[in-house]
Amino acid sequence: MTKSNNKGFTLVELMIVVAIIGILAAIAIPYFLESQAEEKQSEAKDTLKDIYISQLAYFAENGVYGSMNEIGYVPEEGGRYEFSLGTVAEKVGNADADACDASVSSKTDEAFIAEACANIDSDNFVDQWTITDTNVLANPANDVTNTITP
């Protein structure tokens, strides 16, 4: 009588493992990509909060809100977003640009709207964030969900 010493995995067992890994990856990858895109949005939120604080300090000293240069804003090298005081409505949503172009100034001596704009996931939809002099942070065009909030 001979004893068989077959060790290892059968082809069927390996195929089952590969199928399970494929199913798990198909479920996990979209959530990972969405989470990664939301993390990129933190650059806009953090910088807009900094601009808001700088505007408050400038207003306290001068009695008016300042331009980006006057408040000492210097763009971060390698940043995804473009920041401006103004509106970027013509480039919001399904735009062909990498970022938005500010065209109409909405800063006055008594009020301002600071905006951030970028294409964070390489589609044709642009991400836009705004903050006002009353500290209202909004995301009127969300590149993660490809939605526009009126």
Buried (B, 14 or more C-beta within 10 A) or exposed (E): EEEEEEEEEEEEEEEEEEEEEEEEEEEEEEEEEEEEBEEBBEBBBEBBBBBBEBBBEBBEEEEBBBEBEEBEBEEEEEEBBBBBBBBBBEBBBEBEBEBBEBEEEBBEEEEBBBBBBBBBBEEEBBBBBBBBBEEEBBBBBBBBBBEBEE
